[in-house]
């Protein structure tokens, strides 16, 4: 199984507001979380495709495109929400600092 070359460019307008205004280290942590989340979704999609291929008893010329297309669709729709949790674990926001979520804010 090959690993993706990297994340496609991230549209800054699609980043959460607190990440856009955060310190560079926090932005980097969020982007690392996005990269991990994308890889996880792609590998789960690959497993799903392999299972479906085995269940259907054959191979399709388009089967190899499904994992990346599914991962792109999920990530394009906002992902699973793991990137935020990973960013918080890697580089926690300091309460009151620019880019920190307000106290009691939903995650």
ZADO-1210 file (C-alpha; in nm, 4 decimals, padded with zeros to 6 digits):
<atoms>
<atom x="00.0000" y="00.0000" z="00.0000" code="UNK" pos="1"/>
<atom x="00.1409" y="00.3374" z="-00.0944" code="UNK" pos="2"/>
<atom x="00.1148" y="00.6436" z="00.1242" code="UNK" pos="3"/>
<atom x="-00.0253" y="00.9663" z="-00.0172" code="UNK" pos="4"/>
<atom x="00.2375" y="01.2186" z="-00.1220" code="UNK" pos="5"/>
<atom x="00.0923" y="01.4812" z="00.1115" code="UNK" pos="6"/>
<atom x="-00.2044" y="01.6955" z="00.1803" code="UNK" pos="7"/>
<atom x="-00.3462" y="01.9007" z="-00.0994" code="UNK" pos="8"/>
<atom x="-00.3231" y="02.2743" z="-00.0349" code="UNK" pos="9"/>
<atom x="-00.5532" y="02.3740" z="00.2492" code="UNK" pos="10"/>
<atom x="-00.7976" y="02.6566" z="00.1754" code="UNK" pos="11"/>
<atom x="-00.7471" y="02.8916" z="00.4704" code="UNK" pos="12"/>
<atom x="-01.1114" y="03.0032" z="00.4492" code="UNK" pos="13"/>
<atom x="-01.2202" y="02.6490" z="00.5372" code="UNK" pos="14"/>
<atom x="-01.0126" y="02.6323" z="00.8558" code="UNK" pos="15"/>
<atom x="-01.1947" y="02.6977" z="01.1834" code="UNK" pos="16"/>
<atom x="-01.1788" y="03.0654" z="01.2799" code="UNK" pos="17"/>
<atom x="-00.9770" y="02.9999" z="01.5955" code="UNK" pos="18"/>
<atom x="-00.7187" y="02.8032" z="01.3956" code="UNK" pos="19"/>
<atom x="-00.6905" y="03.0764" z="01.1284" code="UNK" pos="20"/>
<atom x="-00.6036" y="03.3326" z="01.3966" code="UNK" pos="21"/>
<atom x="-00.3891" y="03.0996" z="01.6088" code="UNK" pos="22"/>
<atom x="-00.0133" y="03.0968" z="01.6493" code="UNK" pos="23"/>
<atom x="00.1834" y="02.9205" z="01.3740" code="UNK" pos="24"/>
<atom x="00.2579" y="02.6230" z="01.6017" code="UNK" pos="25"/>
<atom x="-00.1143" y="02.5665" z="01.6591" code="UNK" pos="26"/>
<atom x="-00.1858" y="02.5929" z="01.2847" code="UNK" pos="27"/>
<atom x="00.0897" y="02.3400" z="01.2184" code="UNK" pos="28"/>
<atom x="-00.0584" y="02.1059" z="01.4805" code="UNK" pos="29"/>
<atom x="-00.4011" y="02.1315" z="01.3150" code="UNK" pos="30"/>
<atom x="-00.2550" y="02.0635" z="00.9703" code="UNK" pos="31"/>
<atom x="-00.0686" y="01.7614" z="01.1108" code="UNK" pos="32"/>
<atom x="-00.4003" y="01.6410" z="01.2551" code="UNK" pos="33"/>
<atom x="-00.5634" y="01.6837" z="00.9131" code="UNK" pos="34"/>
<atom x="-00.2863" y="01.4817" z="00.7513" code="UNK" pos="35"/>
<atom x="-00.3291" y="01.1981" z="01.0001" code="UNK" pos="36"/>
<atom x="-00.7073" y="01.2083" z="00.9660" code="UNK" pos="37"/>
<atom x="-00.6836" y="01.1911" z="00.5847" code="UNK" pos="38"/>
<atom x="-00.4449" y="00.8963" z="00.6016" code="UNK" pos="39"/>
<atom x="-00.6731" y="00.7142" z="00.8457" code="UNK" pos="40"/>
<atom x="-00.9811" y="00.7735" z="00.6293" code="UNK" pos="41"/>
<atom x="-00.7921" y="00.6588" z="00.3177" code="UNK" pos="42"/>
<atom x="-00.6773" y="00.3366" z="00.4865" code="UNK" pos="43"/>
<atom x="-01.0259" y="00.2641" z="00.6192" code="UNK" pos="44"/>
<atom x="-01.1628" y="00.3260" z="00.2690" code="UNK" pos="45"/>
<atom x="-00.9041" y="00.0872" z="00.1261" code="UNK" pos="46"/>
<atom x="-01.0144" y="-00.1833" z="00.3714" code="UNK" pos="47"/>
<atom x="-01.3768" y="-00.1226" z="00.2749" code="UNK" pos="48"/>
<atom x="-01.2913" y="-00.1507" z="-00.0942" code="UNK" pos="49"/>
<atom x="-01.0956" y="-00.4726" z="-00.0390" code="UNK" pos="50"/>
<atom x="-01.3871" y="-00.6244" z="00.1538" code="UNK" pos="51"/>
<atom x="-01.6367" y="-00.5234" z="-00.1133" code="UNK" pos="52"/>
<atom x="-01.4125" y="-00.6638" z="-00.3873" code="UNK" pos="53"/>
<atom x="-01.3878" y="-00.9972" z="-00.2035" code="UNK" pos="54"/>
<atom x="-01.7628" y="-01.0062" z="-00.1376" code="UNK" pos="55"/>
<atom x="-01.8462" y="-00.9349" z="-00.5022" code="UNK" pos="56"/>
<atom x="-01.5992" y="-01.1935" z="-00.6254" code="UNK" pos="57"/>
<atom x="-01.4217" y="-00.9745" z="-00.8740" code="UNK" pos="58"/>
<atom x="-01.2360" y="-00.6612" z="-00.9566" code="UNK" pos="59"/>
<atom x="-01.3550" y="-00.3470" z="-01.1268" code="UNK" pos="60"/>
<atom x="-01.1369" y="-00.1140" z="-01.3323" code="UNK" pos="61"/>
<atom x="-01.2548" y="00.1696" z="-01.1074" code="UNK" pos="62"/>
<atom x="-01.2062" y="-00.0084" z="-00.7746" code="UNK" pos="63"/>
<atom x="-00.8606" y="00.1394" z="-00.7223" code="UNK" pos="64"/>
<atom x="-01.0066" y="00.4922" z="-00.7457" code="UNK" pos="65"/>
<atom x="-01.2662" y="00.4411" z="-00.4737" code="UNK" pos="66"/>
<atom x="-01.0483" y="00.4777" z="-00.1586" code="UNK" pos="67"/>
<atom x="-00.9037" y="00.8154" z="-00.2618" code="UNK" pos="68"/>
<atom x="-01.2380" y="00.9437" z="-00.3896" code="UNK" pos="69"/>
<atom x="-01.4132" y="00.8423" z="-00.0679" code="UNK" pos="70"/>
<atom x="-01.1370" y="00.9941" z="00.1479" code="UNK" pos="71"/>
<atom x="-01.1452" y="01.3170" z="-00.0561" code="UNK" pos="72"/>
<atom x="-01.5226" y="01.3382" z="-00.0169" code="UNK" pos="73"/>
<atom x="-01.5122" y="01.2850" z="00.3582" code="UNK" pos="74"/>
<atom x="-01.2285" y="01.5325" z="00.4085" code="UNK" pos="75"/>
<atom x="-01.3919" y="01.7840" z="00.1732" code="UNK" pos="76"/>
<atom x="-01.7051" y="01.7660" z="00.3865" code="UNK" pos="77"/>
<atom x="-01.5172" y="01.8594" z="00.7021" code="UNK" pos="78"/>
<atom x="-01.3630" y="01.5259" z="00.7937" code="UNK" pos="79"/>
<atom x="-01.4402" y="01.3238" z="01.1007" code="UNK" pos="80"/>
<atom x="-01.3411" y="01.5863" z="01.3557" code="UNK" pos="81"/>
<atom x="-01.0202" y="01.4135" z="01.4604" code="UNK" pos="82"/>
<atom x="-00.7945" y="01.6967" z="01.3423" code="UNK" pos="83"/>
<atom x="-00.9269" y="01.9332" z="01.6116" code="UNK" pos="84"/>
<atom x="-00.8794" y="01.6752" z="01.8855" code="UNK" pos="85"/>
<atom x="-00.5294" y="01.5918" z="01.7668" code="UNK" pos="86"/>
<atom x="-00.4367" y="01.9607" z="01.7437" code="UNK" pos="87"/>
<atom x="-00.5599" y="02.0122" z="02.0997" code="UNK" pos="88"/>
<atom x="-00.3459" y="01.7209" z="02.2168" code="UNK" pos="89"/>
<atom x="-00.0361" y="01.8336" z="02.0237" code="UNK" pos="90"/>
<atom x="-00.0543" y="02.2094" z="02.0837" code="UNK" pos="91"/>
<atom x="-00.3233" y="02.3088" z="02.3345" code="UNK" pos="92"/>
<atom x="-00.4676" y="02.6578" z="02.2992" code="UNK" pos="93"/>
<atom x="-00.4000" y="02.8806" z="02.5963" code="UNK" pos="94"/>
<atom x="-00.7170" y="03.0268" z="02.7455" code="UNK" pos="95"/>
<atom x="-00.7446" y="03.3951" z="02.6589" code="UNK" pos="96"/>
<atom x="-00.4769" y="03.3778" z="02.3904" code="UNK" pos="97"/>
<atom x="-00.5563" y="03.4798" z="02.0331" code="UNK" pos="98"/>
<atom x="-00.7000" y="03.1776" z="01.8586" code="UNK" pos="99"/>
<atom x="-00.8110" y="03.0103" z="02.1801" code="UNK" pos="100"/>
<atom x="-01.1702" y="02.8914" z="02.1856" code="UNK" pos="101"/>
<atom x="-01.3892" y="03.0795" z="02.4316" code="UNK" pos="102"/>
<atom x="-01.4332" y="02.9191" z="02.7714" code="UNK" pos="103"/>
<atom x="-01.7090" y="02.6593" z="02.7567" code="UNK" pos="104"/>
<atom x="-01.7104" y="02.6542" z="02.3761" code="UNK" pos="105"/>
<atom x="-01.8193" y="02.3346" z="02.2083" code="UNK" pos="106"/>
<atom x="-01.5471" y="02.1401" z="02.0311" code="UNK" pos="107"/>
</atoms>
